[in-house]
Amino acid sequence: MTCLIIALGQLWLTAIDNISTPHFEKHFTSVRFSGIPYFFGICCFAFEGNGLTLEIYRSMEHRKKDFTKTLGLGIALATVLFQLTGILLYNAFAQFT
């Protein structure tokens, strides 16, 4: 987990540095339909966790009360982190994505 936090922090810092002082000309593309299949593949990969979800459910003491809150919090946190990373990296490296 520590390595993940360090890597994500370094990625975000590099993106923020590149946004504030770009080293190349930026060209933004508003919509590119050829990337839609990749989007769905990445979403399926990012939110695939059924095996782990069942193990967490079995190990919880108060399953009925806590599981939906835990699952919702986990998915919300992952979504926020994915969106923040995507927005930062697109603003930093627009024409390379």
C-alpha positions as CSV (number, residue, x, y, z in Angstrom):
1,M,0.0,0.0,0.0
2,T,2.9,2.4,0.8
3,C,4.4,1.8,-2.6
4,L,1.1,2.5,-4.3
5,I,0.7,5.8,-2.4
6,I,4.3,6.8,-3.2
7,A,3.8,5.9,-6.9
8,L,0.5,7.7,-7.1
9,G,1.9,10.8,-5.4
10,Q,4.8,10.9,-7.7
11,L,2.5,10.6,-10.7
12,W,0.3,13.4,-9.5
13,L,3.3,15.7,-8.7
14,T,4.7,15.1,-12.2
15,A,1.4,15.8,-13.8
16,I,0.8,19.0,-11.7
17,D,4.4,20.1,-12.6
18,N,3.7,19.5,-16.3
19,I,0.4,21.4,-16.1
20,S,2.0,24.4,-14.5
21,T,5.1,24.5,-16.8
22,P,4.4,22.5,-20.0
23,H,7.4,21.3,-21.9
24,F,5.5,20.9,-25.2
25,E,2.6,22.4,-27.1
26,K,-0.8,21.0,-25.9
27,H,-3.5,19.8,-28.2
28,F,-6.8,18.7,-26.6
29,T,-9.2,16.4,-28.3
30,S,-12.8,16.8,-27.0
31,V,-14.2,13.5,-28.2
32,R,-12.4,10.5,-29.8
33,F,-14.8,7.6,-30.5
34,S,-12.0,5.2,-31.3
35,G,-11.1,5.1,-27.6
36,I,-14.5,4.0,-26.3
37,P,-13.8,0.3,-26.3
38,Y,-10.6,0.9,-24.3
39,F,-12.7,2.9,-21.8
40,F,-15.1,0.0,-21.1
41,G,-12.2,-2.4,-20.8
42,I,-10.4,-0.2,-18.3
43,C,-13.6,0.3,-16.3
44,C,-14.2,-3.5,-16.1
45,F,-10.6,-4.1,-15.0
46,A,-10.7,-1.3,-12.4
47,F,-13.9,-2.3,-10.7
48,E,-13.5,-6.1,-10.9
49,G,-13.2,-7.3,-7.4
50,N,-15.9,-10.0,-6.9
51,G,-13.6,-12.5,-5.3
52,L,-12.4,-10.1,-2.7
53,T,-15.8,-8.7,-2.1
54,L,-17.1,-12.1,-1.0
55,E,-14.2,-12.7,1.4
56,I,-14.8,-9.3,3.0
57,Y,-18.5,-10.1,3.3
58,R,-17.8,-13.4,5.0
59,S,-15.4,-11.9,7.5
60,M,-17.6,-9.1,8.6
61,E,-19.3,-9.4,12.0
62,H,-22.3,-7.2,11.3
63,R,-22.9,-8.1,7.6
64,K,-26.3,-6.6,7.0
65,K,-25.6,-3.3,8.5
66,D,-22.0,-2.6,7.5
67,F,-21.5,-4.2,4.1
68,T,-23.4,-1.8,2.0
69,K,-21.7,1.2,3.6
70,T,-18.3,-0.4,3.2
71,L,-18.9,-1.4,-0.4
72,G,-20.2,2.1,-1.3
73,L,-17.3,3.8,0.4
74,G,-14.8,1.6,-1.4
75,I,-16.4,2.2,-4.8
76,A,-16.7,5.9,-4.2
77,L,-13.1,6.2,-3.1
78,A,-11.9,4.2,-6.1
79,T,-14.0,6.4,-8.4
80,V,-12.7,9.6,-7.0
81,L,-9.1,8.5,-7.3
82,F,-9.5,7.2,-10.9
83,Q,-11.2,10.5,-11.9
84,L,-8.6,12.7,-10.2
85,T,-5.8,10.7,-11.9
86,G,-7.5,10.8,-15.3
87,I,-8.2,14.5,-15.1
88,L,-4.7,15.4,-14.0
89,L,-3.0,13.2,-16.5
90,Y,-5.2,14.4,-19.4
91,N,-4.4,18.0,-18.6
92,A,-0.7,17.2,-18.4
93,F,-0.3,14.9,-21.4
94,A,-3.3,15.7,-23.6
95,Q,-2.0,14.8,-27.1
96,F,-0.3,11.6,-25.9
97,T,-3.5,10.0,-24.6
